[in-house]
Amino acid sequence: MANIDWKKEVNKRKSDLIGDLQGLLQIKSVLNEACKAEDAPLGTEVKKALDYMLELGERDGFITKNVGNLAGHLEMGSGDGLIAALCHVDVVPEGDGWSVDPYGGEVKDGKIFARGAIDDKGPTMAAYYGLKIVKELGLPIEKRIRLIIGTDEESKWRCVNHYFEHEEMPDMGFAPDADFPIINAEKGIADFDLKQKRNAPKEQGAKITLISFFSGRRYNMVPDHARAVLDIQCDHTELLQLFNDFKYSQGLSGSYYVESGYVVLEMEGISAHGMEPDNGKNAGLLLANFLSTIKLDRKGKDFVEVAVQFFFGDSRGRAFGVQHRDEKMGDVTINVGIMTFNDEDGGRFGLNLRYPASFNLEEGMEKIIGFADEAHFEVANLSNLKPHYVPADDILIQKLVKVYEEQTNEKAELMSISGGTYARSLKTGVAFGALFPGRPDVAHQKDEYMEIEDLLKATALYAQAFYELACDK
């Protein structure tokens, strides 16, 4: 086995690593199918980020392949065996309240700031440079290594689904899209909608009518902003005073104004990853909670009452009777990522349900459907990713444990998470970094960043990991 100072090799390339990462961070690669093209099915900016990584690979002498403009890979080595790292270059929308340009890639105070800095462009570039180091050192390996680049991880995973319909499944691999040391168990993830049934007619003569409601952009994000438009056929002074009193009593931020004859209420929350809704403050649920205290029209009232009855202050599904805790994988959680309403179609809740392997999803969904039906809602658009697990004695985990413990001098504990990573797309795959123990998780939050020190440490870990995994010894 070669005696290599991996950290020294990374430091030789530090400037280039940061520069290439800044170029990637400056691409606003948010899913935008309204801006798609024939060669950019998920939007031109997402495609630009994929092209950027493939062009880096061509520059540095890797074999590159674009797979249907949804994914691609960079490859080195030869042999029958295949090792892979699965990364993604799409990002969630930036949201509000940033103190820096969310697509600037600014470096200050030892950190690099941008949407995607930690999820997942920083780790992607770390993995890329880890592979680049193995290549440039000319190290002897017995297997091929691929860096697989996806573009739809934050939404429907169409990228990896398409990729593995057309490309071979690696023997083993990792996703640099979560936490160190090693995540070998991931909860199941079910996305679905609760849609208000259309049989409730518009109420005539209501003094306050909910015209529209909007909050959230993704199932897997806690929304940090909500907006409700009200038609008020009475003096609205009292309502606005109630809104102000509600905000102050709850320590919340929000605003109101009149637009086109309607009263608009806006509420601010705190964004967080949907895998733990309690880490954020759901602006949509907060605003719905206020609306439940006033006398709305029937249809609007039904919408906000469902929000409050089933979701406000309850991220564990207790109101649906689906609460469940697994000793190893934790609780069932439900995140209300999207809330929409208009007076013609009614309301919709976009839900992200995460569950441990011991939870029976089919039985849980039957309970949710029953409660929803009683409230004149129905379940639609259900998609499901099953729980994922790799046993501790697998050779993949044994080698990654060796790498982590050699470089950090810390024990490589195995972990279970609520999040879903590309690791579950692999026959044998785990999540391996890039968030180090003790660091705050700022993914999906304003002023997202990655510590430069951690970027360099992760790159060294990935370089050694590629080398160890691609050797038979």
SULKA-V303345 format. One record per residue. N is the residue number from 0. RES is the residue in one small letter. D_LAST is the distance of its C-alpha to the last C-alpha in Angstrom with 1 decimal. Layout:
n=N res=RES d_last=D_LAST
n=N res=RES d_last=D_LAST
//
This chain:
n=0 res=m d_last=8.3
n=1 res=a d_last=11.7
n=2 res=n d_last=14.5
n=3 res=i d_last=16.3
n=4 res=d d_last=19.3
n=5 res=w d_last=18.9
n=6 res=k d_last=22.4
n=7 res=k d_last=24.0
n=8 res=e d_last=22.7
n=9 res=v d_last=24.1
n=10 res=n d_last=27.4
n=11 res=k d_last=27.8
n=12 res=r d_last=28.0
n=13 res=k d_last=30.0
n=14 res=s d_last=33.2
n=15 res=d d_last=31.9
n=16 res=l d_last=29.8
n=17 res=i d_last=33.0
n=18 res=g d_last=35.1
n=19 res=d d_last=33.1
n=20 res=l d_last=33.0
n=21 res=q d_last=36.7
n=22 res=g d_last=37.3
n=23 res=l d_last=35.5
n=24 res=l d_last=37.3
n=25 res=q d_last=40.6
n=26 res=i d_last=40.3
n=27 res=k d_last=42.1
n=28 res=s d_last=39.7
n=29 res=v d_last=41.6
n=30 res=l d_last=42.0
n=31 res=n d_last=45.4
n=32 res=e d_last=46.2
n=33 res=a d_last=49.8
n=34 res=c d_last=48.6
n=35 res=k d_last=46.4
n=36 res=a d_last=46.6
n=37 res=e d_last=45.6
n=38 res=d d_last=42.3
n=39 res=a d_last=42.0
n=40 res=p d_last=42.4
n=41 res=l d_last=41.6
n=42 res=g d_last=43.6
n=43 res=t d_last=43.6
n=44 res=e d_last=42.1
n=45 res=v d_last=39.0
n=46 res=k d_last=38.6
n=47 res=k d_last=39.0
n=48 res=a d_last=36.1
n=49 res=l d_last=33.9
n=50 res=d d_last=35.2
n=51 res=y d_last=34.6
n=52 res=m d_last=30.8
n=53 res=l d_last=30.7
n=54 res=e d_last=32.8
n=55 res=l d_last=30.5
n=56 res=g d_last=27.6
n=57 res=e d_last=29.9
n=58 res=r d_last=30.9
n=59 res=d d_last=27.4
n=60 res=g d_last=26.4
n=61 res=f d_last=24.4
n=62 res=i d_last=25.2
n=63 res=t d_last=27.5
n=64 res=k d_last=29.2
n=65 res=n d_last=32.1
n=66 res=v d_last=32.1
n=67 res=g d_last=35.8
n=68 res=n d_last=36.5
n=69 res=l d_last=35.0
n=70 res=a d_last=31.4
n=71 res=g d_last=29.2
n=72 res=h d_last=25.7
n=73 res=l d_last=24.1
n=74 res=e d_last=21.2
n=75 res=m d_last=18.9
n=76 res=g d_last=16.3
n=77 res=s d_last=16.3
n=78 res=g d_last=14.9
n=79 res=d d_last=15.7
n=80 res=g d_last=13.5
n=81 res=l d_last=15.2
n=82 res=i d_last=14.5
n=83 res=a d_last=17.8
n=84 res=a d_last=19.9
n=85 res=l d_last=23.4
n=86 res=c d_last=26.2
n=87 res=h d_last=30.0
n=88 res=v d_last=32.7
n=89 res=d d_last=35.8
n=90 res=v d_last=37.5
n=91 res=v d_last=40.3
n=92 res=p d_last=43.8
n=93 res=e d_last=44.5
n=94 res=g d_last=47.3
n=95 res=d d_last=50.0
n=96 res=g d_last=50.5
n=97 res=w d_last=48.0
n=98 res=s d_last=48.9
n=99 res=v d_last=47.0
n=100 res=d d_last=46.5
n=101 res=p d_last=44.0
n=102 res=y d_last=42.8
n=103 res=g d_last=43.2
n=104 res=g d_last=39.8
n=105 res=e d_last=41.8
n=106 res=v d_last=40.0
n=107 res=k d_last=41.9
n=108 res=d d_last=41.5
n=109 res=g d_last=37.8
n=110 res=k d_last=37.2
n=111 res=i d_last=37.1
n=112 res=f d_last=39.5
n=113 res=a d_last=39.8
n=114 res=r d_last=39.5
n=115 res=g d_last=35.8
n=116 res=a d_last=34.7
n=117 res=i d_last=32.5
n=118 res=d d_last=32.7
n=119 res=d d_last=30.8
n=120 res=k d_last=31.4
n=121 res=g d_last=30.2
n=122 res=p d_last=26.8
n=123 res=t d_last=26.7
n=124 res=m d_last=27.3
n=125 res=a d_last=24.7
n=126 res=a d_last=22.0
n=127 res=y d_last=23.5
n=128 res=y d_last=23.4
n=129 res=g d_last=19.8
n=130 res=l d_last=18.9
n=131 res=k d_last=21.5
n=132 res=i d_last=19.9
n=133 res=v d_last=16.5
n=134 res=k d_last=18.7
n=135 res=e d_last=21.2
n=136 res=l d_last=18.7
n=137 res=g d_last=17.4
n=138 res=l d_last=13.8
n=139 res=p d_last=11.5
n=140 res=i d_last=10.0
n=141 res=e d_last=9.6
n=142 res=k d_last=11.7
n=143 res=r d_last=15.1
n=144 res=i d_last=16.0
n=145 res=r d_last=19.5
n=146 res=l d_last=21.8
n=147 res=i d_last=24.4
n=148 res=i d_last=27.8
n=149 res=g d_last=30.4
n=150 res=t d_last=34.1
n=151 res=d d_last=35.5
n=152 res=e d_last=33.4
n=153 res=e d_last=36.5
n=154 res=s d_last=38.6
n=155 res=k d_last=37.8
n=156 res=w d_last=34.2
n=157 res=r d_last=35.7
n=158 res=c d_last=33.1
n=159 res=v d_last=29.9
n=160 res=n d_last=32.0
n=161 res=h d_last=33.1
n=162 res=y d_last=29.7
n=163 res=f d_last=28.0
n=164 res=e d_last=31.1
n=165 res=h d_last=30.4
n=166 res=e d_last=26.6
n=167 res=e d_last=23.6
n=168 res=m d_last=22.0
n=169 res=p d_last=18.4
n=170 res=d d_last=15.8
n=171 res=m d_last=15.5
n=172 res=g d_last=16.8
n=173 res=f d_last=19.0
n=174 res=a d_last=22.6
n=175 res=p d_last=23.6
n=176 res=d d_last=27.0
n=177 res=a d_last=27.7
n=178 res=d d_last=26.8
n=179 res=f d_last=24.1
n=180 res=p d_last=22.3
n=181 res=i d_last=21.2
n=182 res=i d_last=23.7
n=183 res=n d_last=22.6
n=184 res=a d_last=26.2
n=185 res=e d_last=28.9
n=186 res=k d_last=32.5
n=187 res=g d_last=34.2
n=188 res=i d_last=36.4
n=189 res=a d_last=39.7
n=190 res=d d_last=42.0
n=191 res=f d_last=45.6
n=192 res=d d_last=49.2
n=193 res=l d_last=52.3
n=194 res=k d_last=55.2
n=195 res=q d_last=58.8
n=196 res=k d_last=60.9
n=197 res=r d_last=63.7
n=198 res=n d_last=66.5
n=199 res=a d_last=67.7
n=200 res=p d_last=70.4
n=201 res=k d_last=71.0
n=202 res=e d_last=73.4
n=203 res=q d_last=76.7
n=204 res=g d_last=78.4
n=205 res=a d_last=75.5
n=206 res=k d_last=76.1
n=207 res=i d_last=72.4
n=208 res=t d_last=70.2
n=209 res=l d_last=66.4
n=210 res=i d_last=66.1
n=211 res=s d_last=62.4
n=212 res=f d_last=59.4
n=213 res=f d_last=56.0
n=214 res=s d_last=53.0
n=215 res=g d_last=49.3
n=216 res=r d_last=47.2
n=217 res=r d_last=44.0
n=218 res=y d_last=43.3
n=219 res=n d_last=40.4
n=220 res=m d_last=42.5
n=221 res=v d_last=45.3
n=222 res=p d_last=48.2
n=223 res=d d_last=49.8
n=224 res=h d_last=53.0
n=225 res=a d_last=55.6
n=226 res=r d_last=58.9
n=227 res=a d_last=61.8
n=228 res=v d_last=64.9
n=229 res=l d_last=68.1
n=230 res=d d_last=71.5
n=231 res=i d_last=73.9
n=232 res=q d_last=77.5
n=233 res=c d_last=78.8
n=234 res=d d_last=78.8
n=235 res=h d_last=75.2
n=236 res=t d_last=76.0
n=237 res=e d_last=75.3
n=238 res=l d_last=72.0
n=239 res=l d_last=70.7
n=240 res=q d_last=71.8
n=241 res=l d_last=70.0
n=242 res=f d_last=66.8
n=243 res=n d_last=67.2
n=244 res=d d_last=67.9
n=245 res=f d_last=64.8
n=246 res=k d_last=62.5
n=247 res=y d_last=63.9
n=248 res=s d_last=63.8
n=249 res=q d_last=60.1
n=250 res=g d_last=59.2
n=251 res=l d_last=58.2
n=252 res=s d_last=58.6
n=253 res=g d_last=60.3
n=254 res=s d_last=63.2
n=255 res=y d_last=66.0
n=256 res=y d_last=68.2
n=257 res=v d_last=70.5
n=258 res=e d_last=69.4
n=259 res=s d_last=71.7
n=260 res=g d_last=73.7
n=261 res=y d_last=70.7
n=262 res=v d_last=69.3
n=263 res=v d_last=65.7
n=264 res=l d_last=63.7
n=265 res=e d_last=60.3
n=266 res=m d_last=57.9
n=267 res=e d_last=54.9
n=268 res=g d_last=51.9
n=269 res=i d_last=48.5
n=270 res=s d_last=45.5
n=271 res=a d_last=42.2
n=272 res=h d_last=39.3
n=273 res=g d_last=40.5
n=274 res=m d_last=37.8
n=275 res=e d_last=40.0
n=276 res=p d_last=43.6
n=277 res=d d_last=44.9
n=278 res=n d_last=43.3
n=279 res=g d_last=45.8
n=280 res=k d_last=49.5
n=281 res=n d_last=50.2
n=282 res=a d_last=53.2
n=283 res=g d_last=54.1
n=284 res=l d_last=54.4
n=285 res=l d_last=56.4
n=286 res=l d_last=58.8
n=287 res=a d_last=59.2
n=288 res=n d_last=60.0
n=289 res=f d_last=62.8
n=290 res=l d_last=64.1
n=291 res=s d_last=64.3
n=292 res=t d_last=66.9
n=293 res=i d_last=69.4
n=294 res=k d_last=71.4
n=295 res=l d_last=69.5
n=296 res=d d_last=70.5
n=297 res=r d_last=69.3
n=298 res=k d_last=66.3
n=299 res=g d_last=65.0
n=300 res=k d_last=65.6
n=301 res=d d_last=63.6
n=302 res=f d_last=60.6
n=303 res=v d_last=60.6
n=304 res=e d_last=61.3
n=305 res=v d_last=58.1
n=306 res=a d_last=56.2
n=307 res=v d_last=57.6
n=308 res=q d_last=57.7
n=309 res=f d_last=54.2
n=310 res=f d_last=52.2
n=311 res=f d_last=53.9
n=312 res=g d_last=52.4
n=313 res=d d_last=50.3
n=314 res=s d_last=46.7
n=315 res=r d_last=45.7
n=316 res=g d_last=47.8
n=317 res=r d_last=50.3
n=318 res=a d_last=53.3
n=319 res=f d_last=51.7
n=320 res=g d_last=50.9
n=321 res=v d_last=47.1
n=322 res=q d_last=46.0
n=323 res=h d_last=42.9
n=324 res=r d_last=40.4
n=325 res=d d_last=37.0
n=326 res=e d_last=35.7
n=327 res=k d_last=32.2
n=328 res=m d_last=32.9
n=329 res=g d_last=36.4
n=330 res=d d_last=39.6
n=331 res=v d_last=40.8
n=332 res=t d_last=42.0
n=333 res=i d_last=44.3
n=334 res=n d_last=44.7
n=335 res=v d_last=47.8
n=336 res=g d_last=46.4
n=337 res=i d_last=49.3
n=338 res=m d_last=53.0
n=339 res=t d_last=55.6
n=340 res=f d_last=59.2
n=341 res=n d_last=62.1
n=342 res=d d_last=65.5
n=343 res=e d_last=65.3
n=344 res=d d_last=61.9
n=345 res=g d_last=61.4
n=346 res=g d_last=58.3
n=347 res=r d_last=54.5
n=348 res=f d_last=51.7
n=349 res=g d_last=48.2
n=350 res=l d_last=46.0
n=351 res=n d_last=42.3
n=352 res=l d_last=41.5
n=353 res=r d_last=38.2
n=354 res=y d_last=37.5
n=355 res=p d_last=35.1
n=356 res=a d_last=33.7
n=357 res=s d_last=36.5
n=358 res=f d_last=39.2
n=359 res=n d_last=41.0
n=360 res=l d_last=41.4
n=361 res=e d_last=43.9
n=362 res=e d_last=46.2
n=363 res=g d_last=45.9
n=364 res=m d_last=47.0
n=365 res=e d_last=49.9
n=366 res=k d_last=51.2
n=367 res=i d_last=50.8
n=368 res=i d_last=52.6
n=369 res=g d_last=55.4
n=370 res=f d_last=56.0
n=371 res=a d_last=55.8
n=372 res=d d_last=58.4
n=373 res=e d_last=60.8
n=374 res=a d_last=60.6
n=375 res=h d_last=61.2
n=376 res=f d_last=57.7
n=377 res=e d_last=55.2
n=378 res=v d_last=51.4
n=379 res=a d_last=50.1
n=380 res=n d_last=47.0
n=381 res=l d_last=44.5
n=382 res=s d_last=40.8
n=383 res=n d_last=37.9
n=384 res=l d_last=34.2
n=385 res=k d_last=33.0
n=386 res=p d_last=31.0
n=387 res=h d_last=27.2
n=388 res=y d_last=24.8
n=389 res=v d_last=21.1
n=390 res=p d_last=20.5
n=391 res=a d_last=19.0
n=392 res=d d_last=16.4
n=393 res=d d_last=14.8
n=394 res=i d_last=11.1
n=395 res=l d_last=12.6
n=396 res=i d_last=14.8
n=397 res=q d_last=12.4
n=398 res=k d_last=10.4
n=399 res=l d_last=13.8
n=400 res=v d_last=15.3
n=401 res=k d_last=13.0
n=402 res=v d_last=13.9
n=403 res=y d_last=17.5
n=404 res=e d_last=18.1
n=405 res=e d_last=16.8
n=406 res=q d_last=19.0
n=407 res=t d_last=22.0
n=408 res=n d_last=22.2
n=409 res=e d_last=23.3
n=410 res=k d_last=22.3
n=411 res=a d_last=20.6
n=412 res=e d_last=23.2
n=413 res=l d_last=23.0
n=414 res=m d_last=26.1
n=415 res=s d_last=28.4
n=416 res=i d_last=30.6
n=417 res=s d_last=33.7
n=418 res=g d_last=32.6
n=419 res=g d_last=31.0
n=420 res=t d_last=28.2
n=421 res=y d_last=26.6
n=422 res=a d_last=23.7
n=423 res=r d_last=25.9
n=424 res=s d_last=26.1
n=425 res=l d_last=22.5
n=426 res=k d_last=21.5
n=427 res=t d_last=18.8
n=428 res=g d_last=19.6
n=429 res=v d_last=20.5
n=430 res=a d_last=22.6
n=431 res=f d_last=21.1
n=432 res=g d_last=23.9
n=433 res=a d_last=25.7
n=434 res=l d_last=28.5
n=435 res=f d_last=27.8
n=436 res=p d_last=29.4
n=437 res=g d_last=33.0
n=438 res=r d_last=33.7
n=439 res=p d_last=36.4
n=440 res=d d_last=35.6
n=441 res=v d_last=37.8
n=442 res=a d_last=36.5
n=443 res=h d_last=39.6
n=444 res=q d_last=41.9
n=445 res=k d_last=44.3
n=446 res=d d_last=43.1
n=447 res=e d_last=39.4
n=448 res=y d_last=37.2
n=449 res=m d_last=33.8
n=450 res=e d_last=33.5
n=451 res=i d_last=32.5
n=452 res=e d_last=30.5
n=453 res=d d_last=28.6
n=454 res=l d_last=28.0
n=455 res=l d_last=26.4
n=456 res=k d_last=24.3
n=457 res=a d_last=23.1
n=458 res=t d_last=22.3
n=459 res=a d_last=20.0
n=460 res=l d_last=18.3
n=461 res=y d_last=17.8
n=462 res=a d_last=16.6
n=463 res=q d_last=13.7
n=464 res=a d_last=13.1
n=465 res=f d_last=13.1
n=466 res=y d_last=10.7
n=467 res=e d_last=8.1
n=468 res=l d_last=9.0
n=469 res=a d_last=9.0
n=470 res=c d_last=5.5
n=471 res=d d_last=3.8
n=472 res=k d_last=0.0
//
